């Protein structure tokens, strides 16, 4: 078992993370076609593309736990994961504030 997984009890199901990876591939695959159709204004053809080809359907997920909510973009992880790793001293340059 991975060291960081020992810290976490809140892991997302792998199906969710795999689905997100598939969506990212689909968006990348159709990006050029979407841009061209948008430029032409051909919204009928744009509607025929797969639903997951739209970048709006992507969501940010924590790289460690896969959690979708409370995502900190700068660190690519959820607030819960960030807090646990920061308190454990595993994130360089991050210290707990005290005054």
Secondary structure as GFF3:
##gff-version 3
##sequence-region A 1 99
A	DSSP	alpha_helix	3	7	.	.	.	ID=ss1
A	DSSP	alpha_helix	14	40	.	.	.	ID=ss2
A	DSSP	alpha_helix	43	48	.	.	.	ID=ss3
A	DSSP	three_ten_helix	51	53	.	.	.	ID=ss4
A	DSSP	three_ten_helix	55	57	.	.	.	ID=ss5
A	DSSP	beta_strand	71	72	.	.	.	ID=ss6
A	DSSP	beta_strand	77	78	.	.	.	ID=ss7
A	DSSP	alpha_helix	79	87	.	.	.	ID=ss8
###
